[in-house]
Amino acid sequence: MNRLGRAAARALLLTLIPACAAAQPVRSTLSDPVDSVMQMSAASLMPTLRGRWLYADDGSRVGQVREVRVSEAGNTLVAIVARRRWLGGGDIAIPVPTLRQDGATLTVSGSTRTIRALPPR
């Protein structure tokens, strides 16, 4: 290839490189549904909530908190609770903002009927 041919090939490559770079999606951790701030919040709540018993408004024991994680939508934290067998069993996800601490007791608003109706996780 002569000098003119190499120069033309370089010019062609230089025009194609920005087009290829523009075709790549730009990913930022801030644009992901689950960003690092939410994950850090979930991790900071784990020692406080994991292993605690959760009670309904009527005083019945709902289940034990297994973990805290970010919801699938990425907009709130949820407590994963191992629901007691007589309430239907299985794990359920309860949004952390709906939990209340009354003294040493962790409660969630709702009756055993509403908690039984929650779909398993």
C-alpha positions in Angstrom: 0.0 0.0 0.0 1.4 3.4 -0.9 1.4 6.5 1.3 -1.8 7.8 -0.2 -3.6 4.5 0.4 -2.4 4.4 4.1 -3.4 8.0 4.7 -6.9 7.3 3.2 -7.2 4.2 5.5 -6.2 6.2 8.6 -8.7 8.9 7.7 -11.4 6.3 7.3 -10.6 4.7 10.6 -10.5 8.0 12.4 -14.0 8.8 11.1 -15.4 5.4 12.2 -14.0 5.3 15.7 -16.2 8.1 17.1 -19.3 6.5 15.5 -18.5 3.2 17.2 -17.9 4.9 20.5 -21.2 6.7 20.2 -23.0 3.4 19.6 -21.9 2.1 23.0 -24.5 2.7 25.7 -23.1 4.8 28.6 -23.7 3.0 31.9 -23.5 4.8 35.1 -24.0 3.4 38.6 -26.3 6.2 39.3 -28.6 5.3 36.3 -28.9 1.7 37.4 -32.2 0.7 39.2 -30.3 -0.4 42.2 -27.6 2.2 43.0 -24.9 1.9 45.6 -26.6 4.3 48.0 -29.6 2.0 48.3 -27.4 -1.1 48.7 -25.4 0.6 51.4 -28.6 1.6 53.2 -29.8 -2.1 53.1 -26.4 -3.3 54.4 -26.5 -0.8 57.3 -29.9 -2.0 58.4 -29.0 -5.7 58.4 -27.4 -5.8 61.9 -30.5 -3.9 63.3 -33.2 -6.0 61.7 -31.8 -9.5 60.9 -33.1 -12.1 63.3 -35.8 -9.9 64.9 -39.3 -11.1 65.2 -42.0 -9.1 63.4 -45.5 -8.7 64.9 -48.8 -7.7 63.4 -51.0 -4.9 64.8 -53.0 -7.5 66.8 -49.8 -8.8 68.5 -49.5 -12.0 66.6 -46.1 -13.1 65.5 -45.7 -12.7 61.7 -42.2 -14.2 61.2 -38.5 -13.5 61.5 -36.6 -11.0 59.4 -34.0 -12.9 57.3 -32.5 -10.0 55.4 -32.9 -6.5 54.1 -32.5 -5.8 50.4 -33.4 -3.3 47.7 -36.8 -3.9 46.1 -36.9 -5.2 42.5 -38.0 -1.7 41.3 -35.0 -0.3 43.1 -36.9 2.5 44.8 -37.3 1.2 48.4 -35.8 -1.2 50.9 -37.7 -4.3 51.8 -37.4 -6.7 54.8 -37.5 -10.3 53.7 -39.5 -12.1 56.4 -39.8 -15.9 56.9 -43.5 -16.0 57.4 -44.8 -18.4 60.0 -46.4 -21.6 58.7 -49.9 -20.8 60.0 -49.8 -17.6 58.0 -49.0 -19.4 54.7 -45.3 -20.0 55.1 -42.6 -18.8 52.7 -40.7 -15.6 52.5 -42.5 -12.3 52.1 -41.1 -8.8 51.2 -42.3 -6.0 53.5 -41.3 -2.4 52.7 -39.0 -1.1 55.5 -40.8 2.2 55.7 -44.0 0.4 56.8 -42.2 -1.2 59.8 -42.5 0.4 63.3 -40.5 -0.1 66.4 -42.6 0.1 69.6 -40.1 -0.2 72.3 -38.2 -3.5 71.7 -41.0 -4.8 69.4 -40.9 -4.6 65.6 -44.4 -4.3 64.2 -46.0 -4.0 60.7 -49.4 -2.4 60.2 -52.0 -4.9 59.2 -53.9 -7.9 60.5 -53.0 -11.5 60.2 -55.6 -11.7 57.4 -53.8 -9.1 55.3 -50.4 -10.6 56.0 -51.7 -14.1 55.1 -52.9 -12.6 51.7 -49.4 -11.4 50.8 -47.9 -13.4 48.0 -44.8 -15.5 48.9 -41.5 -14.1 47.7 
